[in-house]
Amino acid sequence: MKKIISGVSGIVAIILPVFASAQGTLPSSPIMDVSGFQQFLCTVVVGWMFTFLVVLSIVFILIAAFKYLTASGDPEKVKSASHTLIYAVIAVAVGLLARGVPLIVGSFIGGNANVGC
């Protein structure tokens, strides 16, 4: 029970600043048209979720580091830690590609620099 409470409080301590810093990013006027709704989706879904996923991947990198430190030379624990680290790095790479590819494709086809969100 103590582990669950400390784990939840640790996650809340990591995520809470993300939500606190995002308080000024919501549109100040209500959503009146499709463009306003699109801007809201870009801000909330894409912006906040990208930040949340980056923070989550950093947490998994720290978990992998902890697994390496506590492995004590056990090959199975080292293998588990390396898999966790590889998956976390792949998640960061996929997230960065998903965020950057629309801009790169938009610049190649000569479209607007603000493609998508």
C-alpha distances in whole Angstrom, upper triangle without the diagonal:
4,5,5,6,9,10,11,12,14,15,17,18,20,21,22,25,26,27,28,31,32,33,36,37,37,40,42,44,43,44,47,48,47,47,45,42,43,42,39,38,38,37,33,33,35,34,30,29,31,29,26,27,28,25,23,25,25,21,22,24,22,20,23,24,21,21,25,24,22,24,26,29,28,30,27,24,27,28,25,25,28,28,25,27,30,28,27,31,32,30,31,35,35,34,36,39,38,38,42,44,45,46,48,49,51,52,54,55,56,54,53,50,48,47,44,42
4,5,5,6,8,10,11,12,14,15,16,18,20,21,23,25,26,27,29,31,32,35,36,36,40,41,44,43,44,47,49,47,47,45,43,43,42,39,38,38,36,33,33,34,33,30,29,30,28,25,26,27,24,22,24,23,20,21,23,20,18,22,22,19,20,23,22,20,23,25,28,27,29,27,24,26,28,25,24,28,27,24,26,29,28,27,30,32,30,31,34,35,33,36,38,38,38,41,43,44,46,47,49,50,52,54,55,56,54,52,50,47,47,44,42
4,5,5,6,8,10,10,12,14,15,16,18,20,22,23,24,26,28,29,31,34,34,35,39,41,43,42,43,46,47,46,46,43,41,41,40,37,36,36,34,32,31,32,31,28,27,28,26,23,23,24,21,19,21,20,16,17,20,17,15,18,19,16,17,20,19,17,20,22,25,24,26,23,20,23,24,21,20,24,24,21,23,26,24,23,26,28,26,27,31,31,30,33,35,35,35,38,40,42,43,44,46,47,49,50,52,53,51,50,47,45,44,42,39
4,6,5,6,8,10,11,12,14,15,16,18,21,22,22,24,26,27,28,32,32,33,36,38,40,39,40,43,44,43,43,40,38,38,37,34,33,34,32,29,28,30,29,25,24,26,24,21,21,23,20,18,20,20,16,17,20,18,16,19,20,18,18,22,22,20,22,25,27,26,28,25,22,24,25,22,21,25,24,21,23,26,24,22,26,27,25,26,30,30,29,31,34,33,33,37,38,40,41,43,44,45,47,49,50,51,49,48,45,43,42,39,37
4,5,5,6,8,10,10,12,14,15,16,19,20,21,22,25,26,27,30,31,31,35,36,39,38,39,42,43,42,42,40,38,38,37,34,33,33,31,28,28,30,29,25,24,26,24,21,22,23,20,18,21,21,17,19,21,19,17,21,22,19,20,24,23,22,24,27,30,29,30,28,25,27,28,25,24,27,27,23,25,28,26,24,28,29,27,28,31,31,30,32,35,34,34,37,39,40,42,44,45,46,48,50,51,52,50,48,45,43,42,40,37
4,6,5,6,9,10,10,12,14,15,18,19,20,21,23,25,26,30,30,31,35,36,39,39,39,43,44,43,42,40,38,38,37,34,33,33,31,28,28,29,28,25,24,25,23,20,21,22,18,17,19,18,15,16,19,16,15,18,19,16,18,21,20,19,22,24,27,27,28,26,23,25,26,23,22,25,25,21,23,26,25,22,26,28,25,26,30,30,28,31,34,33,33,36,38,39,40,42,44,45,46,48,50,51,49,47,44,42,42,39,36
4,5,5,6,9,10,11,12,14,17,18,19,20,22,23,25,28,29,30,33,35,38,37,37,41,42,40,40,38,36,35,34,32,30,31,29,26,25,26,25,22,21,22,20,17,18,19,15,14,16,15,12,13,16,14,12,16,17,14,16,19,19,18,20,23,26,25,26,24,21,23,24,20,19,22,22,18,20,23,21,19,22,24,22,23,26,27,25,27,30,30,30,33,35,36,37,39,41,42,43,45,47,48,46,44,41,39,39,36,33
4,5,5,6,9,10,10,12,15,16,16,18,20,21,22,26,26,27,30,32,34,34,34,38,39,38,37,35,33,33,32,29,28,28,26,23,23,25,24,20,19,21,19,16,17,18,15,13,17,16,13,15,18,16,15,18,20,18,19,23,22,22,24,27,29,28,30,27,24,26,26,23,22,25,24,20,22,25,22,20,24,25,22,23,27,27,25,27,30,29,29,32,34,35,36,38,40,41,43,45,46,47,44,42,40,37,37,34,32
4,5,5,6,9,10,10,13,15,15,16,19,20,21,25,25,26,30,31,34,34,35,38,39,39,38,35,34,34,32,29,29,29,27,24,24,26,24,20,20,22,19,16,18,19,15,15,18,17,14,16,19,16,16,20,20,18,20,23,23,22,25,28,31,30,31,29,26,27,28,25,23,26,26,22,23,26,24,22,25,27,24,24,28,28,26,28,31,30,30,33,35,36,37,39,41,42,43,45,47,47,45,43,41,38,38,35,32
4,5,5,6,9,10,12,14,15,16,18,20,21,25,25,26,30,32,35,34,35,39,40,38,38,35,34,33,32,29,28,28,26,23,24,24,23,19,19,20,17,15,16,16,13,12,15,13,10,13,15,13,13,16,17,15,17,20,20,20,22,25,28,27,29,27,23,24,26,22,20,23,23,19,20,23,22,19,22,24,21,21,25,26,23,25,29,28,27,30,33,34,35,37,39,40,41,43,45,45,43,41,39,36,36,34,31
4,5,5,6,8,11,11,13,14,16,17,19,22,22,24,27,29,32,32,32,36,36,35,34,32,30,30,29,26,25,25,23,20,20,21,19,16,16,17,14,11,13,14,10,9,12,12,9,12,14,13,12,16,17,16,18,21,21,21,23,26,29,28,29,27,24,24,25,22,20,22,22,18,19,22,20,17,20,22,19,19,23,23,20,23,26,25,24,28,30,31,32,34,36,37,38,40,42,42,40,38,36,33,33,31,28
4,5,5,6,9,10,10,12,14,15,17,20,20,21,25,27,29,29,30,34,35,34,33,31,29,29,27,25,24,24,22,19,20,21,19,15,16,17,15,12,14,15,12,12,15,15,12,15,18,16,16,20,21,19,22,24,24,24,27,30,32,32,33,31,27,28,29,26,24,26,25,22,22,25,23,20,23,24,21,21,25,25,22,24,27,26,25,29,31,32,33,35,37,37,39,41,42,43,40,38,36,33,33,31,28
4,6,6,7,10,11,11,13,15,17,20,21,22,26,27,30,31,31,35,36,35,34,32,31,30,28,26,26,25,23,20,21,22,20,17,17,18,15,13,15,15,12,12,16,14,12,15,17,15,16,19,19,19,21,24,23,24,27,29,32,32,33,31,27,28,29,26,24,26,26,22,22,25,24,20,23,25,22,21,25,26,23,24,28,27,26,29,32,33,33,35,37,38,39,41,43,43,41,39,36,33,34,32,28
4,6,7,8,10,11,12,14,16,19,19,21,25,27,30,30,30,34,35,34,32,30,29,28,26,24,24,23,20,19,19,19,17,14,14,15,12,10,12,12,8,9,12,10,9,12,14,12,14,17,17,17,20,22,22,23,25,28,30,30,31,29,26,26,27,24,22,23,23,19,19,22,20,17,19,21,18,17,21,22,19,21,24,24,22,25,28,29,29,32,34,34,35,38,39,40,38,35,33,30,31,29,26
4,6,5,7,9,10,11,13,16,16,18,22,24,26,26,27,31,31,30,29,27,25,25,23,21,20,20,17,15,16,16,14,11,11,13,10,7,10,11,8,9,12,12,11,14,16,15,16,19,20,20,22,24,25,25,28,31,33,33,33,31,28,28,29,26,23,25,24,21,21,23,21,18,20,21,18,17,21,21,18,20,23,22,21,24,27,27,28,30,32,32,34,36,38,38,36,33,31,28,28,26,23
4,5,5,6,9,10,11,15,15,17,20,22,25,25,26,30,31,30,29,26,25,25,23,21,21,21,18,16,17,18,16,12,14,15,12,10,14,14,11,13,16,15,14,17,19,18,19,23,23,23,25,28,27,28,31,34,36,36,36,34,31,32,32,29,27,29,28,24,24,27,25,21,23,25,22,21,24,24,21,23,26,25,23,26,29,29,30,32,34,34,35,38,39,39,37,34,32,29,30,27,24
4,5,5,6,8,10,13,14,16,20,21,24,25,26,30,31,30,29,26,25,25,23,20,21,20,17,16,17,18,15,12,14,15,11,11,14,14,11,13,16,15,14,18,19,18,20,23,23,23,26,28,28,29,32,34,36,37,37,35,32,32,33,30,28,29,29,25,24,27,25,21,23,25,22,20,23,24,21,21,25,24,22,25,28,28,28,31,33,33,34,36,38,38,35,33,30,27,28,26,23
4,5,5,6,9,12,12,14,17,19,22,23,23,27,28,27,25,23,22,22,19,17,17,16,13,12,14,14,11,8,10,11,8,8,11,11,9,11,14,14,14,17,18,18,20,22,23,24,26,28,28,30,32,35,36,36,37,35,32,32,32,29,27,28,27,24,23,25,23,20,21,22,19,17,21,21,17,18,22,20,18,21,24,25,24,27,29,29,30,33,34,34,32,29,27,24,25,23,19
4,5,5,7,10,10,11,15,17,20,20,21,25,26,25,24,21,20,20,18,16,16,16,13,11,13,14,11,8,11,13,10,9,13,14,12,14,17,17,17,20,21,21,23,25,26,26,29,31,31,32,34,38,39,39,39,37,34,34,35,32,30,31,30,26,26,28,25,22,24,25,21,20,23,23,19,21,24,22,20,23,26,26,26,29,31,30,32,35,36,35,33,30,28,25,25,23,20
4,5,6,9,10,12,16,16,20,21,22,26,27,27,26,23,22,23,20,18,19,18,15,13,16,17,14,11,14,16,13,13,16,16,14,17,20,19,19,22,23,23,24,27,28,28,31,32,32,34,36,39,41,41,41,40,37,37,37,34,32,33,33,29,28,30,28,25,26,28,24,23,26,26,22,23,26,25,23,25,29,28,28,31,33,32,33,37,38,37,34,31,29,26,27,25,22
4,6,7,8,11,14,16,19,21,22,25,26,26,24,21,21,21,18,16,18,17,13,13,15,15,12,10,14,14,11,12,16,15,14,17,19,18,19,22,23,23,25,27,27,28,31,32,33,34,36,39,41,41,41,40,37,37,37,34,32,33,32,29,28,29,28,24,25,27,23,21,24,24,21,21,24,23,20,23,26,26,25,28,30,29,30,34,35,34,32,28,26,23,25,23,19
4,6,5,8,11,13,16,17,18,22,23,22,21,18,18,18,15,13,14,13,9,9,12,13,9,8,11,12,10,11,15,15,14,17,19,19,20,23,24,24,26,28,29,30,32,34,34,36,38,41,42,42,42,41,38,37,37,35,33,33,32,29,28,30,27,24,25,26,23,21,24,23,19,20,23,21,18,21,24,23,23,26,28,27,28,32,33,32,29,26,24,21,22,20,16
4,6,7,10,11,14,15,17,20,22,22,21,17,18,18,15,13,15,15,11,11,14,15,12,11,14,16,14,15,18,19,17,20,23,22,23,26,27,27,29,31,32,33,35,37,37,39,41,44,46,45,46,44,41,41,41,38,36,37,36,32,32,33,31,28,29,30,26,25,27,27,23,24,26,24,22,25,27,26,26,29,31,30,31,34,35,34,31,28,26,23,24,22,19
4,6,8,9,12,14,16,19,21,21,19,16,17,17,14,12,15,14,11,11,15,16,13,12,16,17,15,17,20,20,19,22,24,24,25,28,29,29,31,34,34,35,37,39,40,41,43,46,48,48,48,46,43,43,43,40,38,39,38,34,34,35,33,29,30,31,28,26,28,28,24,24,26,25,22,24,27,25,25,28,30,28,29,33,33,32,29,26,24,21,23,21,17
4,6,9,12,13,14,17,18,18,16,13,14,14,11,9,12,11,7,8,12,12,9,10,13,14,13,15,18,18,18,21,23,23,24,27,28,29,31,33,33,34,37,38,39,41,42,46,47,47,47,45,42,42,41,39,37,37,36,33,32,33,31,28,28,28,25,23,25,25,21,21,23,21,18,21,23,22,21,25,26,25,26,29,30,29,26,22,21,17,19,17,14
4,6,9,10,11,14,15,16,14,11,11,12,9,7,10,10,7,8,11,13,11,11,14,16,15,16,19,20,20,22,25,25,26,29,30,31,32,35,36,37,39,40,41,43,44,48,49,49,48,46,44,43,43,40,38,39,38,34,34,35,32,29,30,30,27,25,27,26,22,23,25,23,20,23,25,23,23,26,28,26,28,31,31,30,27,23,22,19,20,18,14
4,6,7,8,11,13,13,12,8,10,11,8,7,11,11,9,10,13,15,13,14,17,18,18,20,22,23,24,26,28,29,30,32,33,34,36,38,39,40,42,44,45,46,48,51,52,52,52,50,47,47,46,44,42,42,41,38,37,37,35,32,33,33,29,28,30,28,25,25,27,24,21,24,26,23,23,27,28,25,27,31,30,29,26,22,22,18,19,17,14
4,7,9,12,14,16,14,11,13,14,12,10,14,15,12,13,17,18,17,17,20,22,21,23,26,26,26,29,31,31,32,35,36,37,38,41,42,43,45,46,47,49,50,54,55,55,54,53,50,50,49,47,45,45,44,41,40,41,38,36,36,36,33,31,33,32,28,29,30,28,25,27,29,27,26,30,31,29,30,34,33,32,28,25,24,21,23,21,18
4,7,8,11,13,12,9,11,14,12,11,14,15,14,15,18,19,19,19,22,24,24,25,28,29,29,31,33,34,35,37,39,40,41,43,44,45,47,49,50,51,53,56,58,57,57,55,52,52,52,49,47,47,46,43,42,43,40,38,38,38,35,34,35,33,30,30,32,29,26,29,30,28,27,31,32,29,31,34,33,32,28,25,25,22,23,21,19
4,6,9,12,12,8,9,12,11,10,13,15,14,14,17,19,19,19,21,24,24,25,27,29,29,31,33,34,35,37,39,40,41,43,45,45,47,49,50,51,53,56,58,57,56,54,52,52,51,48,47,47,45,42,42,43,40,37,38,38,34,34,35,33,30,31,32,29,27,29,30,28,28,32,32,29,32,35,34,32,29,26,26,22,23,21,19
4,6,8,8,5,6,9,9,8,11,13,13,13,15,17,18,18,20,22,23,24,26,28,29,30,32,34,35,36,38,39,40,42,44,45,47,49,50,51,52,56,57,56,55,53,51,51,50,47,46,46,44,41,41,41,38,36,37,36,33,32,33,31,28,29,30,26,25,27,28,25,26,29,29,27,29,32,31,30,26,23,24,20,21,18,16
4,7,8,6,8,11,11,11,14,16,16,17,18,20,21,22,24,26,27,28,30,31,32,34,36,37,38,40,42,43,44,46,48,49,50,52,53,54,56,59,60,60,59,56,54,54,53,50,49,49,47,44,44,44,41,39,40,39,36,35,36,34,31,31,32,29,27,29,30,26,27,31,30,27,30,33,31,30,26,24,25,21,22,20,18
4,5,5,6,9,10,11,13,14,16,17,18,19,20,22,23,25,26,27,29,31,32,33,35,37,38,39,41,43,44,45,47,48,50,52,53,54,55,59,60,59,58,55,54,53,52,49,48,48,46,44,43,43,40,38,39,37,34,34,34,32,29,30,30,27,25,27,27,24,25,28,27,24,27,30,28,27,23,21,22,19,19,17,16
4,5,5,6,9,10,10,12,14,15,16,17,18,20,21,22,24,26,27,29,30,31,33,35,36,37,39,41,42,43,45,46,47,49,51,52,53,57,57,56,55,53,51,51,49,47,46,45,43,41,41,40,37,36,36,34,31,31,31,29,26,27,27,23,22,24,24,21,22,25,24,21,24,27,25,24,20,18,20,17,16,14,14
4,5,5,6,9,10,10,12,14,15,15,17,19,20,21,23,24,26,27,29,30,31,33,35,36,37,39,41,42,44,45,46,48,50,51,52,56,56,56,54,52,50,50,48,46,45,44,42,40,40,39,36,35,35,33,30,30,30,28,25,25,25,22,20,22,22,19,19,23,22,19,22,24,23,22,18,16,17,14,14,12,11
4,5,5,6,9,10,10,12,14,15,15,17,19,20,21,23,25,26,27,29,30,32,33,35,37,38,39,41,43,44,45,47,49,50,51,55,55,55,54,52,50,49,48,45,44,44,42,39,39,39,36,34,34,33,30,29,30,28,25,25,26,23,21,23,24,20,21,24,24,22,24,27,26,25,21,18,19,15,16,14,12
4,5,5,6,9,10,10,11,13,14,16,17,19,20,21,23,25,26,27,29,31,32,33,35,36,37,39,41,42,43,45,47,48,49,53,53,52,51,49,47,47,46,43,42,42,40,37,37,37,34,32,33,31,28,28,29,26,23,24,25,21,20,22,23,20,21,24,24,22,25,27,26,25,22,19,20,16,16,13,12
4,5,5,6,9,10,10,11,12,14,15,16,19,20,21,23,25,25,27,29,30,31,33,35,36,37,39,41,42,43,45,46,47,51,51,51,49,47,45,45,44,41,40,40,37,35,35,34,31,30,30,29,26,25,26,23,21,21,21,18,16,19,19,16,17,21,20,18,21,23,22,22,18,16,16,13,12,9,8
4,5,5,6,9,10,10,11,13,14,15,17,19,20,21,23,24,26,27,29,30,32,34,35,36,38,39,41,42,44,45,47,50,51,50,49,47,45,45,43,41,40,39,37,35,34,34,31,29,30,29,25,24,25,23,20,20,21,18,16,18,19,16,17,20,20,18,21,24,23,22,18,16,15,12,12,10,7
4,5,5,6,8,9,10,11,13,15,16,17,19,20,22,23,25,26,27,29,31,32,33,35,37,38,39,41,43,44,45,49,50,49,48,46,44,43,42,40,38,38,36,34,34,33,31,29,29,28,25,24,25,23,20,21,22,19,17,20,21,18,19,23,23,21,24,27,26,25,22,19,19,15,15,12,10
4,5,5,5,7,9,10,11,12,14,15,16,19,20,21,22,25,26,27,29,30,31,33,35,36,37,39,41,42,43,46,47,46,45,43,41,41,40,37,36,36,34,31,31,31,28,26,27,25,22,22,23,20,17,19,19,16,15,18,19,16,18,21,21,20,22,25,24,24,21,19,18,15,14,11,8
4,6,6,5,6,9,10,11,13,14,15,17,19,20,21,23,24,26,27,29,30,31,33,35,36,38,39,41,42,45,46,45,44,42,40,40,38,36,35,34,32,30,29,29,26,24,25,24,20,20,20,18,15,16,17,14,12,14,16,13,14,18,18,17,19,22,22,22,18,16,15,11,11,8,5
4,6,6,5,7,9,10,11,13,15,16,17,19,20,22,23,25,26,28,29,31,32,34,35,37,38,40,41,44,45,45,44,42,40,39,38,36,34,34,33,30,29,29,27,24,25,24,21,20,21,20,16,17,18,16,13,16,18,16,16,20,21,20,22,25,25,24,21,18,17,13,14,11,8
4,6,6,5,7,10,10,11,13,15,16,17,19,21,22,23,25,26,27,29,31,32,33,35,37,38,39,43,44,43,42,40,38,38,37,34,33,33,31,28,28,28,26,23,24,24,20,19,21,20,16,17,19,16,14,18,20,18,19,22,23,22,24,27,27,27,24,21,20,17,17,14,11
4,6,6,5,8,10,10,11,14,15,16,17,20,21,22,24,25,26,28,30,31,32,34,36,37,38,41,42,41,40,38,36,36,35,32,31,31,29,26,26,26,23,21,22,21,18,17,19,17,14,15,17,13,12,16,17,16,18,21,21,21,23,26,26,26,23,21,20,16,16,12,10
4,6,5,6,9,10,10,12,14,15,16,18,20,21,22,24,25,27,28,30,31,33,35,36,37,40,41,40,39,37,35,35,33,31,30,29,27,25,24,24,21,19,20,19,16,15,16,14,11,12,13,10,9,12,14,13,14,17,18,18,20,22,23,23,20,18,17,14,13,10,7
4,6,5,6,9,10,11,13,14,16,17,19,20,21,23,25,26,27,29,30,32,33,35,36,40,40,40,39,37,35,34,34,31,29,29,28,25,24,24,22,20,20,20,16,15,17,15,12,12,14,12,10,13,15,14,15,18,20,19,21,24,24,24,22,19,17,14,14,12,9
4,5,5,6,9,10,11,12,14,15,16,18,20,21,23,24,26,27,29,30,32,33,34,38,39,38,38,36,33,33,32,30,28,28,27,24,23,24,21,19,20,20,16,15,17,16,13,14,17,14,12,16,18,18,18,21,23,23,24,27,28,28,25,23,21,18,18,15,12
4,5,5,6,8,10,10,12,14,15,16,18,20,21,22,24,25,27,28,30,31,32,36,37,36,35,33,31,31,30,27,26,26,24,21,21,21,18,16,17,17,13,13,15,14,10,12,15,12,11,15,17,17,18,21,22,22,24,26,27,28,25,23,22,19,18,15,13
4,5,5,6,9,10,11,12,14,15,17,19,20,21,23,24,26,27,29,30,31,35,35,35,34,32,30,29,28,26,24,24,22,20,19,19,17,14,15,15,11,10,12,11,7,9,11,10,8,12,14,15,16,18,19,20,22,24,25,26,24,22,19,17,16,14,12
4,5,5,6,9,10,11,12,14,15,17,19,20,21,23,24,26,27,29,30,34,35,34,34,32,29,29,28,26,24,24,23,20,19,20,18,15,15,16,13,11,14,14,10,11,14,13,11,14,17,18,18,20,22,23,24,26,28,28,26,24,21,19,19,17,14
4,6,5,6,9,10,11,12,14,15,16,18,20,21,23,24,26,27,28,32,33,32,32,30,27,27,27,24,22,23,21,18,18,19,16,14,15,16,12,12,15,14,11,13,16,14,13,17,19,20,21,23,25,25,27,29,31,31,29,27,25,22,22,19,17
4,5,5,6,9,10,10,12,14,15,16,18,20,21,23,24,26,27,30,31,30,29,27,25,25,24,21,20,20,18,15,15,16,13,10,12,12,8,8,11,11,8,11,13,12,12,15,17,18,20,21,23,24,26,28,29,30,28,27,24,22,21,19,17
4,5,5,6,9,10,11,12,14,15,17,18,20,21,23,24,26,29,30,29,29,27,25,24,23,21,19,19,18,15,14,15,13,10,10,11,8,7,10,11,8,9,13,12,12,14,17,19,19,21,23,24,25,27,29,30,28,26,24,22,21,20,17
4,5,5,6,9,10,11,12,14,15,17,19,20,21,23,24,28,29,29,28,27,24,23,23,21,19,19,19,15,14,16,14,11,12,14,11,10,13,14,12,13,16,16,15,18,21,22,23,24,26,27,28,31,32,33,31,29,27,25,25,23,20
4,5,5,6,9,10,11,12,14,15,17,19,20,21,22,26,27,26,26,24,21,21,21,18,16,17,16,13,13,14,12,9,11,13,10,10,13,14,12,14,17,16,16,19,21,23,24,26,27,29,30,32,33,34,33,31,29,26,26,24,22
4,5,5,6,9,10,10,12,14,15,17,18,20,21,24,25,25,24,22,20,19,19,16,14,14,13,10,9,11,9,5,8,9,7,7,10,11,10,12,15,15,15,18,20,22,23,24,26,27,29,30,32,33,32,31,28,26,26,24,22
4,5,5,6,9,10,11,12,14,15,17,18,20,23,24,24,24,23,20,19,19,17,14,15,15,11,10,12,11,8,9,12,10,9,12,14,12,14,17,17,17,19,22,24,24,25,28,29,30,32,34,35,34,32,29,28,27,26,24
4,5,5,6,9,10,10,12,14,15,16,18,21,23,23,23,21,18,18,18,16,13,15,14,11,10,13,12,9,11,14,12,12,15,16,15,17,20,20,20,22,25,27,28,29,31,32,33,35,37,38,37,35,32,30,30,28,26
4,5,5,6,9,10,10,12,14,15,16,20,21,20,20,18,15,15,15,12,10,11,11,7,7,10,9,6,9,11,10,11,14,15,14,16,19,19,20,22,24,27,28,28,30,32,33,35,37,38,37,36,33,31,31,29,27
4,5,5,6,9,10,11,12,14,15,18,19,19,19,18,15,14,14,12,9,10,11,7,6,9,9,6,8,11,10,10,13,15,15,16,19,20,20,22,24,27,27,28,30,32,33,34,36,38,37,36,33,31,31,29,28
4,5,5,6,9,10,11,12,14,17,18,19,19,18,15,14,16,13,10,12,13,10,9,12,12,10,12,15,14,14,17,19,18,19,22,23,23,25,27,30,30,31,33,35,36,37,40,41,40,38,35,34,34,32,30
4,5,5,6,9,10,11,12,15,17,17,17,16,12,12,13,11,8,11,11,8,8,12,12,10,13,15,14,15,18,19,19,21,23,24,25,27,29,31,32,33,35,37,38,39,41,42,41,40,37,36,35,33,31
4,5,5,6,9,10,10,14,15,14,14,13,10,9,10,8,5,7,8,6,5,9,10,9,11,13,14,14,17,19,19,20,23,24,25,26,28,31,32,32,34,36,37,38,40,42,41,40,37,36,35,34,32
4,5,5,6,9,10,13,14,15,15,15,11,10,12,11,7,9,11,9,8,12,13,11,13,16,16,16,18,21,21,22,24,26,26,28,30,33,33,33,36,38,38,39,42,43,42,41,38,37,37,36,34
4,5,5,6,8,11,13,14,15,14,11,11,13,11,8,11,13,11,11,14,15,14,16,19,19,19,22,23,23,25,27,28,29,31,33,35,36,36,39,41,41,42,45,46,45,44,41,40,39,38,36
4,5,5,6,9,11,11,12,11,7,7,10,8,5,9,11,9,10,13,14,13,16,18,18,19,22,23,24,25,28,29,30,31,33,36,37,37,39,41,42,43,45,47,46,45,42,41,40,39,37
4,6,5,8,9,10,10,11,7,6,9,9,6,8,11,10,10,13,15,14,15,18,19,20,22,24,25,26,28,29,30,32,33,36,37,37,39,41,42,43,45,47,46,46,42,42,41,40,38
4,6,7,9,11,13,13,10,9,13,12,9,12,15,13,13,16,18,17,18,21,22,22,24,27,27,28,30,32,33,34,36,39,39,39,42,44,44,45,48,49,49,48,45,44,43,42,40
4,6,9,9,12,12,8,9,12,11,10,13,15,14,15,18,19,19,20,23,24,24,26,28,29,30,32,34,35,36,38,41,42,42,44,46,47,48,50,52,51,50,47,46,45,44,42
4,5,5,8,8,5,6,9,9,8,11,13,13,14,17,18,18,20,22,23,24,26,28,29,30,32,34,35,36,38,41,42,42,44,46,47,47,50,52,51,50,47,46,45,44,42
4,6,9,10,8,9,12,13,12,14,17,17,17,20,22,22,23,26,27,28,29,31,32,34,36,37,38,40,41,44,45,45,47,49,50,50,53,55,54,53,50,50,49,48,46
4,6,9,8,7,10,12,12,13,16,17,17,19,21,22,23,25,27,27,29,31,32,33,35,37,38,39,40,44,45,44,46,49,49,49,52,54,54,53,50,50,49,47,46
4,6,5,6,9,10,11,12,14,16,17,18,20,21,23,24,26,27,29,30,32,33,35,36,38,39,40,43,45,44,46,49,49,49,52,54,53,53,50,49,48,47,46
4,6,5,6,9,10,10,12,14,15,16,18,20,21,22,24,26,27,28,30,32,33,34,36,37,38,41,43,42,43,46,47,47,49,52,51,51,49,48,47,45,44
4,5,5,6,9,10,11,12,14,15,17,18,20,21,23,25,26,27,29,30,31,33,35,36,37,40,41,41,42,45,46,46,48,51,50,50,47,47,45,43,43
4,5,5,6,9,10,11,12,14,15,17,18,20,21,23,24,26,27,29,30,31,33,35,36,39,40,40,41,44,45,45,48,50,49,49,46,45,44,42,41
4,5,5,6,9,10,10,12,14,15,16,18,20,21,22,24,26,27,28,30,32,33,34,37,38,38,40,42,43,43,46,48,47,47,44,43,42,41,40
4,5,5,6,9,10,10,12,14,15,16,18,20,21,22,24,26,27,28,30,31,32,35,37,36,38,41,41,41,44,46,45,45,43,42,41,39,38
4,5,5,6,9,10,11,12,14,15,17,19,20,21,23,25,26,27,29,30,31,34,36,35,37,40,41,41,43,45,44,44,42,41,39,37,36
4,5,5,6,9,10,11,12,14,15,17,18,20,21,23,24,26,27,29,30,33,34,34,36,38,39,40,42,44,43,43,40,39,38,36,35
4,5,5,6,9,10,11,12,14,15,16,18,20,21,22,24,26,27,28,31,32,32,33,36,37,37,40,42,41,41,38,37,36,35,34
4,5,5,6,9,10,10,12,14,15,16,18,20,21,22,24,26,26,29,31,30,32,35,36,36,38,40,40,39,37,36,35,33,32
4,6,5,6,9,10,11,12,14,15,17,19,20,21,23,24,26,28,30,30,31,34,35,35,38,39,39,38,36,34,33,32,30
4,5,5,6,9,10,11,12,14,15,17,18,20,21,23,24,27,28,28,30,32,33,33,36,38,37,37,34,33,32,31,29
4,5,5,6,9,10,11,12,14,15,16,18,20,21,22,25,26,26,27,30,31,31,34,36,35,35,32,32,30,29,28
4,5,5,6,9,10,10,12,14,15,16,18,20,21,23,25,25,26,29,30,30,32,35,34,34,31,30,29,27,26
4,5,5,6,9,10,11,12,14,15,17,18,20,23,24,24,26,28,29,30,32,34,33,32,30,28,27,26,24
4,5,5,6,9,10,11,12,14,15,16,18,21,22,22,24,26,27,27,30,32,31,30,28,27,26,25,24
4,5,5,6,8,10,10,12,14,15,16,19,20,20,22,24,25,26,28,30,29,29,27,26,24,23,23
4,5,5,6,9,10,10,12,14,15,18,19,20,21,23,25,26,27,29,28,28,25,24,23,21,20
4,6,5,6,9,10,11,12,14,17,18,18,20,22,23,24,26,28,27,26,23,22,21,20,19
4,5,5,6,9,10,10,12,15,16,15,17,20,21,21,24,25,25,25,22,21,20,19,19
4,5,5,6,9,10,10,13,15,15,16,19,20,20,22,24,23,23,21,20,18,17,17
4,5,5,6,9,10,12,14,15,16,18,19,21,22,24,22,22,19,18,17,15,14
4,5,5,6,8,11,11,12,14,16,17,18,20,22,21,20,17,16,15,15,14
4,5,5,6,9,10,10,11,14,15,16,18,19,19,19,16,16,14,14,14
4,6,6,7,10,11,11,13,15,16,18,19,18,18,16,14,12,11,11
4,6,7,8,10,11,12,14,16,17,18,17,16,13,12,11,10,9
4,6,5,6,9,10,11,13,15,16,15,14,11,11,10,11,11
4,5,5,6,8,10,11,12,14,13,14,12,12,10,10,12
4,6,5,6,9,10,11,12,10,10,9,9,6,7,9
4,6,5,6,9,10,10,9,9,6,7,6,8,9
4,5,5,6,9,10,10,11,9,10,9,11,13
4,5,5,6,8,8,10,10,11,9,11,13
4,5,5,6,5,6,6,8,6,9,12
4,6,5,6,7,6,9,9,12,14
4,5,8,10,10,13,11,15,17
4,6,9,10,13,11,14,17
4,7,8,11,11,14,17
4,6,8,7,11,14
4,5,6,9,11
4,6,9,10
4,6,7
4,6
4
